[in-house]
Amino acid sequence: MNNKTTFSTYVNGDLKADTIKVGNDFGCDYYKNAEFIKTELYKGHSEMYAENAAENYVFGIKKI
């Protein structure tokens, strides 16, 4: 993706999520066992929204 900036990384066991910004949209890159799973962008939402999604993923609340 063009102009992607990574802000923070959340890790728990084999799950990892990076909070990112692409253009004006915040989102997350999701990984399992160090393998990239997918990118989600949350149009119209804040950096905190992306951070919450990342945290929920690594703690098993958000399923991908």
ROGU-167885 format. One record per atom (N, C-alpha, C, O): residue number from 1; atom name; residue in one letter; x, y, z. Coordinates in nm, 2 decimals. Atoms other than C-alpha are relative to their C-alpha. Example, Ala and Ser with C-alpha at 12.3 -4.5 7.8 and 13.67 -1.06 7.14 Angstrom:
2
+-----+------+------+--------+--------+--------+
| pos | site | code |      x |      y |      z |
+-----+------+------+--------+--------+--------+
|   1 |    N |    A |   0.09 |  -0.12 |   0.00 |
|   1 |   CA |    A |   1.23 |  -0.45 |   0.78 |
|   1 |    C |    A |   0.09 |   0.12 |   0.00 |
|   1 |    O |    A |   0.19 |   0.12 |   0.07 |
|   2 |    N |    S |  -0.09 |  -0.11 |   0.00 |
|   2 |   CA |    S |   1.37 |  -0.11 |   0.71 |
|   2 |    C |    S |  -0.08 |   0.11 |   0.08 |
|   2 |    O |    S |  -0.03 |   0.22 |   0.09 |
+-----+------+------+--------+--------+--------+
***
This chain:
64
+-----+------+------+--------+--------+--------+
| pos | site | code |      x |      y |      z |
+-----+------+------+--------+--------+--------+
|   1 |    N |    M |   0.09 |  -0.12 |   0.00 |
|   1 |   CA |    M |   0.00 |   0.00 |   0.00 |
|   1 |    C |    M |   0.09 |   0.12 |   0.00 |
|   1 |    O |    M |   0.20 |   0.13 |   0.06 |
|   2 |    N |    N |  -0.07 |  -0.12 |   0.00 |
|   2 |   CA |    N |   0.12 |   0.35 |  -0.07 |
|   2 |    C |    N |  -0.02 |   0.08 |   0.12 |
|   2 |    O |    N |  -0.13 |   0.09 |   0.18 |
|   3 |    N |    N |   0.00 |  -0.09 |  -0.11 |
|   3 |   CA |    N |   0.21 |   0.58 |   0.21 |
|   3 |    C |    N |  -0.05 |  -0.06 |   0.13 |
|   3 |    O |    N |  -0.13 |   0.00 |   0.20 |
|   4 |    N |    K |   0.04 |   0.07 |  -0.13 |
|   4 |   CA |    K |   0.15 |   0.33 |   0.49 |
|   4 |    C |    K |   0.10 |   0.03 |   0.11 |
|   4 |    O |    K |   0.22 |   0.02 |   0.09 |
|   5 |    N |    T |  -0.08 |  -0.03 |  -0.12 |
|   5 |   CA |    T |   0.28 |   0.44 |   0.83 |
|   5 |    C |    T |  -0.05 |  -0.10 |   0.11 |
|   5 |    O |    T |  -0.17 |  -0.11 |   0.14 |
|   6 |    N |    T |   0.03 |   0.09 |  -0.12 |
|   6 |   CA |    T |   0.30 |   0.19 |   1.12 |
|   6 |    C |    T |   0.02 |   0.08 |   0.13 |
|   6 |    O |    T |   0.12 |   0.15 |   0.14 |
|   7 |    N |    F |   0.00 |  -0.08 |  -0.12 |
|   7 |   CA |    F |   0.22 |   0.34 |   1.46 |
|   7 |    C |    F |   0.04 |  -0.08 |   0.12 |
|   7 |    O |    F |   0.13 |  -0.04 |   0.20 |
|   8 |    N |    S |  -0.03 |   0.08 |  -0.11 |
|   8 |   CA |    S |   0.23 |   0.06 |   1.71 |
|   8 |    C |    S |  -0.02 |  -0.15 |  -0.03 |
|   8 |    O |    S |  -0.08 |  -0.18 |  -0.13 |
|   9 |    N |    T |   0.01 |   0.14 |   0.02 |
|   9 |   CA |    T |   0.26 |  -0.32 |   1.74 |
|   9 |    C |    T |  -0.05 |  -0.06 |   0.13 |
|   9 |    O |    T |   0.00 |  -0.03 |   0.24 |
|  10 |    N |    Y |   0.05 |   0.08 |  -0.11 |
|  10 |   CA |    Y |   0.06 |  -0.55 |   1.96 |
|  10 |    C |    Y |   0.03 |  -0.15 |  -0.02 |
|  10 |    O |    Y |   0.01 |  -0.20 |  -0.13 |
|  11 |    N |    V |  -0.03 |   0.14 |   0.01 |
|  11 |   CA |    V |   0.17 |  -0.91 |   2.03 |
|  11 |    C |    V |  -0.04 |  -0.07 |   0.12 |
|  11 |    O |    V |  -0.03 |  -0.03 |   0.23 |
|  12 |    N |    N |   0.04 |   0.09 |  -0.10 |
|  12 |   CA |    N |   0.03 |  -1.19 |   2.23 |
|  12 |    C |    N |   0.01 |  -0.14 |  -0.05 |
|  12 |    O |    N |  -0.07 |  -0.18 |  -0.14 |
|  13 |    N |    G |  -0.02 |   0.14 |   0.06 |
|  13 |   CA |    G |   0.16 |  -1.55 |   2.17 |
|  13 |    C |    G |   0.03 |   0.01 |  -0.14 |
|  13 |    O |    G |   0.13 |   0.08 |  -0.18 |
|  14 |    N |    D |  -0.03 |   0.01 |   0.15 |
|  14 |   CA |    D |   0.15 |  -1.62 |   1.80 |
|  14 |    C |    D |  -0.08 |   0.10 |  -0.08 |
|  14 |    O |    D |  -0.08 |   0.10 |  -0.20 |
|  15 |    N |    L |   0.08 |  -0.10 |   0.07 |
|  15 |   CA |    L |  -0.08 |  -1.33 |   1.72 |
|  15 |    C |    L |   0.07 |   0.14 |   0.01 |
|  15 |    O |    L |   0.12 |   0.18 |   0.11 |
|  16 |    N |    K |  -0.07 |  -0.14 |   0.01 |
|  16 |   CA |    K |   0.05 |  -0.98 |   1.61 |
|  16 |    C |    K |  -0.09 |   0.09 |  -0.08 |
|  16 |    O |    K |  -0.15 |   0.04 |  -0.18 |
|  17 |    N |    A |   0.08 |  -0.10 |   0.08 |
|  17 |   CA |    A |  -0.13 |  -0.67 |   1.49 |
|  17 |    C |    A |   0.08 |   0.13 |   0.01 |
|  17 |    O |    A |   0.12 |   0.18 |   0.11 |
|  18 |    N |    D |  -0.06 |  -0.14 |   0.01 |
|  18 |   CA |    D |   0.03 |  -0.34 |   1.37 |
|  18 |    C |    D |  -0.11 |   0.10 |  -0.03 |
|  18 |    O |    D |  -0.19 |   0.07 |  -0.12 |
|  19 |    N |    T |   0.10 |  -0.11 |   0.03 |
|  19 |   CA |    T |  -0.18 |  -0.02 |   1.38 |
|  19 |    C |    T |   0.07 |   0.08 |  -0.11 |
|  19 |    O |    T |   0.19 |   0.11 |  -0.10 |
|  20 |    N |    I |  -0.06 |  -0.07 |   0.12 |
|  20 |   CA |    I |  -0.13 |   0.17 |   1.05 |
|  20 |    C |    I |  -0.09 |   0.12 |  -0.03 |
|  20 |    O |    I |  -0.20 |   0.13 |   0.01 |
|  21 |    N |    K |   0.08 |  -0.11 |   0.06 |
|  21 |   CA |    K |  -0.24 |   0.48 |   0.87 |
|  21 |    C |    K |   0.04 |   0.00 |  -0.15 |
|  21 |    O |    K |   0.15 |   0.00 |  -0.19 |
|  22 |    N |    V |  -0.02 |  -0.01 |   0.14 |
|  22 |   CA |    V |  -0.29 |   0.48 |   0.49 |
|  22 |    C |    V |  -0.08 |   0.12 |  -0.05 |
|  22 |    O |    V |  -0.21 |   0.12 |  -0.04 |
|  23 |    N |    G |   0.07 |  -0.12 |   0.04 |
|  23 |   CA |    G |  -0.38 |   0.82 |   0.35 |
|  23 |    C |    G |  -0.06 |   0.06 |   0.13 |
|  23 |    O |    G |   0.02 |   0.09 |   0.22 |
|  24 |    N |    N |   0.07 |  -0.05 |  -0.11 |
|  24 |   CA |    N |  -0.64 |   0.95 |   0.60 |
|  24 |    C |    N |  -0.06 |  -0.10 |   0.09 |
|  24 |    O |    N |  -0.13 |  -0.07 |   0.19 |
|  25 |    N |    D |   0.07 |   0.11 |  -0.07 |
|  25 |   CA |    D |  -0.75 |   0.61 |   0.72 |
|  25 |    C |    D |   0.09 |  -0.08 |   0.09 |
|  25 |    O |    D |   0.20 |  -0.12 |   0.05 |
|  26 |    N |    F |  -0.07 |   0.08 |  -0.10 |
|  26 |   CA |    F |  -0.64 |   0.42 |   1.03 |
|  26 |    C |    F |  -0.04 |  -0.15 |  -0.03 |
|  26 |    O |    F |  -0.15 |  -0.17 |  -0.08 |
|  27 |    N |    G |   0.03 |   0.14 |   0.01 |
|  27 |   CA |    G |  -0.63 |   0.04 |   1.03 |
|  27 |    C |    G |   0.10 |  -0.09 |   0.07 |
|  27 |    O |    G |   0.18 |  -0.04 |   0.15 |
|  28 |    N |    C |  -0.09 |   0.10 |  -0.06 |
|  28 |   CA |    C |  -0.44 |  -0.28 |   1.12 |
|  28 |    C |    C |   0.04 |  -0.10 |  -0.11 |
|  28 |    O |    C |  -0.03 |  -0.13 |  -0.20 |
|  29 |    N |    D |  -0.05 |   0.11 |   0.07 |
|  29 |   CA |    D |  -0.22 |  -0.53 |   0.96 |
|  29 |    C |    D |   0.00 |  -0.12 |   0.10 |
|  29 |    O |    D |   0.05 |  -0.10 |   0.21 |
|  30 |    N |    Y |   0.01 |   0.11 |  -0.10 |
|  30 |   CA |    Y |  -0.29 |  -0.87 |   1.12 |
|  30 |    C |    Y |   0.09 |  -0.12 |  -0.05 |
|  30 |    O |    Y |   0.10 |  -0.15 |  -0.17 |
|  31 |    N |    Y |  -0.09 |   0.11 |   0.02 |
|  31 |   CA |    Y |  -0.05 |  -1.17 |   1.15 |
|  31 |    C |    Y |  -0.03 |  -0.11 |   0.10 |
|  31 |    O |    Y |  -0.08 |  -0.09 |   0.21 |
|  32 |    N |    K |   0.01 |   0.12 |  -0.09 |
|  32 |   CA |    K |  -0.06 |  -1.52 |   1.29 |
|  32 |    C |    K |   0.12 |  -0.09 |  -0.03 |
|  32 |    O |    K |   0.15 |  -0.12 |  -0.15 |
|  33 |    N |    N |  -0.13 |   0.08 |   0.01 |
|  33 |   CA |    N |   0.26 |  -1.73 |   1.35 |
|  33 |    C |    N |   0.09 |   0.07 |  -0.10 |
|  33 |    O |    N |   0.15 |   0.01 |  -0.19 |
|  34 |    N |    A |  -0.09 |  -0.09 |   0.08 |
|  34 |   CA |    A |   0.45 |  -1.44 |   1.18 |
|  34 |    C |    A |  -0.04 |   0.00 |  -0.15 |
|  34 |    O |    A |   0.04 |   0.05 |  -0.23 |
|  35 |    N |    E |   0.05 |   0.00 |   0.14 |
|  35 |   CA |    E |   0.25 |  -1.49 |   0.86 |
|  35 |    C |    E |  -0.11 |   0.11 |  -0.01 |
|  35 |    O |    E |  -0.21 |   0.11 |   0.07 |
|  36 |    N |    F |   0.10 |  -0.11 |   0.03 |
|  36 |   CA |    F |   0.05 |  -1.19 |   0.72 |
|  36 |    C |    F |  -0.13 |  -0.07 |  -0.03 |
|  36 |    O |    F |  -0.14 |  -0.16 |  -0.11 |
|  37 |    N |    I |   0.13 |   0.05 |   0.03 |
|  37 |   CA |    I |  -0.32 |  -1.26 |   0.73 |
|  37 |    C |    I |  -0.08 |   0.10 |  -0.09 |
|  37 |    O |    I |  -0.13 |   0.06 |  -0.19 |
|  38 |    N |    K |   0.08 |  -0.10 |   0.08 |
|  38 |   CA |    K |  -0.49 |  -0.93 |   0.61 |
|  38 |    C |    K |   0.02 |   0.14 |   0.06 |
|  38 |    O |    K |   0.07 |   0.15 |   0.17 |
|  39 |    N |    T |   0.00 |  -0.14 |  -0.04 |
|  39 |   CA |    T |  -0.51 |  -0.56 |   0.63 |
|  39 |    C |    T |  -0.15 |   0.05 |   0.01 |
|  39 |    O |    T |  -0.23 |   0.01 |  -0.08 |
|  40 |    N |    E |   0.14 |  -0.06 |  -0.01 |
|  40 |   CA |    E |  -0.83 |  -0.38 |   0.75 |
|  40 |    C |    E |   0.02 |   0.15 |   0.02 |
|  40 |    O |    E |   0.10 |   0.19 |   0.11 |
|  41 |    N |    L |   0.00 |  -0.14 |  -0.02 |
|  41 |   CA |    L |  -0.88 |  -0.01 |   0.71 |
|  41 |    C |    L |  -0.14 |   0.04 |   0.06 |
|  41 |    O |    L |  -0.24 |  -0.01 |   0.01 |
|  42 |    N |    Y |   0.12 |  -0.05 |  -0.07 |
|  42 |   CA |    Y |  -1.14 |   0.17 |   0.93 |
|  42 |    C |    Y |  -0.03 |   0.14 |  -0.04 |
|  42 |    O |    Y |   0.00 |   0.23 |   0.04 |
|  43 |    N |    K |   0.03 |  -0.13 |   0.06 |
|  43 |   CA |    K |  -1.26 |   0.46 |   0.72 |
|  43 |    C |    K |  -0.09 |   0.08 |   0.10 |
|  43 |    O |    K |  -0.19 |   0.03 |   0.14 |
|  44 |    N |    G |   0.08 |  -0.09 |  -0.09 |
|  44 |   CA |    G |  -1.39 |   0.75 |   0.94 |
|  44 |    C |    G |   0.02 |  -0.03 |   0.15 |
|  44 |    O |    G |  -0.04 |   0.04 |   0.23 |
|  45 |    N |    H |  -0.02 |   0.02 |  -0.14 |
|  45 |   CA |    H |  -1.25 |   0.61 |   1.26 |
|  45 |    C |    H |   0.14 |   0.05 |   0.04 |
|  45 |    O |    H |   0.22 |   0.08 |  -0.04 |
|  46 |    N |    S |  -0.12 |  -0.06 |  -0.06 |
|  46 |   CA |    S |  -0.97 |   0.72 |   1.49 |
|  46 |    C |    S |   0.11 |  -0.10 |   0.02 |
|  46 |    O |    S |   0.09 |  -0.22 |   0.00 |
|  47 |    N |    E |  -0.11 |   0.09 |  -0.03 |
|  47 |   CA |    E |  -0.63 |   0.58 |   1.57 |
|  47 |    C |    E |  -0.03 |  -0.09 |   0.12 |
|  47 |    O |    E |   0.00 |  -0.20 |   0.12 |
|  48 |    N |    M |   0.04 |   0.08 |  -0.12 |
|  48 |   CA |    M |  -0.77 |   0.47 |   1.91 |
|  48 |    C |    M |  -0.09 |  -0.12 |  -0.04 |
|  48 |    O |    M |  -0.08 |  -0.23 |   0.01 |
|  49 |    N |    Y |   0.08 |   0.11 |   0.05 |
|  49 |   CA |    Y |  -1.03 |   0.26 |   1.72 |
|  49 |    C |    Y |   0.08 |  -0.11 |  -0.06 |
|  49 |    O |    Y |   0.06 |  -0.23 |  -0.03 |
|  50 |    N |    A |  -0.09 |   0.10 |   0.06 |
|  50 |   CA |    A |  -0.75 |   0.08 |   1.53 |
|  50 |    C |    A |   0.08 |  -0.06 |   0.11 |
|  50 |    O |    A |   0.10 |  -0.19 |   0.11 |
|  51 |    N |    E |  -0.07 |   0.06 |  -0.12 |
|  51 |   CA |    E |  -0.56 |   0.03 |   1.86 |
|  51 |    C |    E |  -0.09 |  -0.10 |   0.07 |
|  51 |    O |    E |  -0.04 |  -0.20 |   0.11 |
|  52 |    N |    N |   0.09 |   0.09 |  -0.07 |
|  52 |   CA |    N |  -0.86 |  -0.12 |   2.02 |
|  52 |    C |    N |  -0.02 |  -0.13 |  -0.08 |
|  52 |    O |    N |  -0.03 |  -0.24 |  -0.03 |
|  53 |    N |    A |   0.02 |   0.12 |   0.08 |
|  53 |   CA |    A |  -0.91 |  -0.36 |   1.72 |
|  53 |    C |    A |   0.12 |  -0.09 |   0.01 |
|  53 |    O |    A |   0.11 |  -0.21 |   0.01 |
|  54 |    N |    A |  -0.13 |   0.08 |   0.00 |
|  54 |   CA |    A |  -0.54 |  -0.46 |   1.73 |
|  54 |    C |    A |   0.01 |  -0.08 |   0.14 |
|  54 |    O |    A |   0.04 |  -0.19 |   0.14 |
|  55 |    N |    E |  -0.01 |   0.06 |  -0.14 |
|  55 |   CA |    E |  -0.56 |  -0.53 |   2.11 |
|  55 |    C |    E |  -0.10 |  -0.11 |   0.01 |
|  55 |    O |    E |  -0.07 |  -0.22 |   0.06 |
|  56 |    N |    N |   0.11 |   0.10 |   0.00 |
|  56 |   CA |    N |  -0.89 |  -0.72 |   2.07 |
|  56 |    C |    N |   0.05 |  -0.13 |  -0.08 |
|  56 |    O |    N |   0.02 |  -0.24 |  -0.04 |
|  57 |    N |    Y |  -0.04 |   0.11 |   0.08 |
|  57 |   CA |    Y |  -0.73 |  -0.94 |   1.80 |
|  57 |    C |    Y |   0.11 |  -0.08 |   0.08 |
|  57 |    O |    Y |   0.09 |  -0.21 |   0.08 |
|  58 |    N |    V |  -0.10 |   0.08 |  -0.07 |
|  58 |   CA |    V |  -0.42 |  -1.04 |   2.00 |
|  58 |    C |    V |  -0.04 |  -0.06 |   0.13 |
|  58 |    O |    V |   0.02 |  -0.16 |   0.17 |
|  59 |    N |    F |   0.06 |   0.07 |  -0.12 |
|  59 |   CA |    F |  -0.63 |  -1.12 |   2.30 |
|  59 |    C |    F |  -0.11 |  -0.10 |  -0.03 |
|  59 |    O |    F |  -0.18 |  -0.15 |   0.06 |
|  60 |    N |    G |   0.10 |   0.10 |   0.04 |
|  60 |   CA |    G |  -0.86 |  -1.34 |   2.10 |
|  60 |    C |    G |  -0.14 |   0.04 |   0.00 |
|  60 |    O |    G |  -0.23 |  -0.04 |  -0.03 |
|  61 |    N |    I |   0.14 |  -0.05 |   0.01 |
|  61 |   CA |    I |  -1.17 |  -1.12 |   2.11 |
|  61 |    C |    I |  -0.05 |   0.02 |  -0.14 |
|  61 |    O |    I |  -0.16 |  -0.03 |  -0.18 |
|  62 |    N |    K |   0.03 |  -0.02 |   0.14 |
|  62 |   CA |    K |  -1.16 |  -1.02 |   1.75 |
|  62 |    C |    K |   0.05 |  -0.12 |  -0.08 |
|  62 |    O |    K |   0.17 |  -0.15 |  -0.07 |
|  63 |    N |    K |  -0.03 |   0.11 |   0.08 |
|  63 |   CA |    K |  -1.16 |  -1.32 |   1.51 |
|  63 |    C |    K |   0.02 |   0.04 |  -0.14 |
|  63 |    O |    K |  -0.06 |   0.11 |  -0.20 |
|  64 |    N |    I |  -0.03 |  -0.03 |   0.15 |
|  64 |   CA |    I |  -1.01 |  -1.31 |   1.16 |
|  64 |    C |    I |   0.01 |  -0.13 |  -0.07 |
|  64 |    O |    I |   0.03 |  -0.14 |  -0.19 |
+-----+------+------+--------+--------+--------+
***
